[in-house]
């Protein structure tokens, strides 16, 4: 029998106006990455269900990822995704931004999402912002606000306004 499993439906970098090329404009600082799920997977253009993901190397630990922009970016829209198929847990993602090279941060988002193998397994979050001249964007990921598990993110996409 000749057989072949169909590919998962994974979007590959659909062009959308104003998308910020994070990989060439930001430098990353991060607290942990799993060897099989490195930080590169966060911005590899493979998102949606079944997309590649970044994950922490240690369970039940709050992780932080900081993007340092050069030059500073005007960010009008932020999208992130998380997929968790295997365990029931509540993950919180907090987004903080700085306009003074990381001296001070202002929180712009704190979002909980509860995953359940029998229910919700995929989170797609969109946030409208109007943030001129952002020098740093910080993601704080609390994997076990409820339950237990490993911090993970499938994708992070940033957009700038057209004008
Ligand atoms: Ca990905």
Boltz pocket constraint, residues with backbone or C-beta under 6 A from the ligand:
constraints:
  - pocket:
      binder: B
      contacts: [[A, 40], [A, 41], [A, 42], [A, 43], [A, 44], [A, 45], [A, 46], [A, 47], [A, 51], [A, 52], [A, 53], [A, 54], [A, 153], [A, 154], [A, 155]]
      max_distance: 6.0
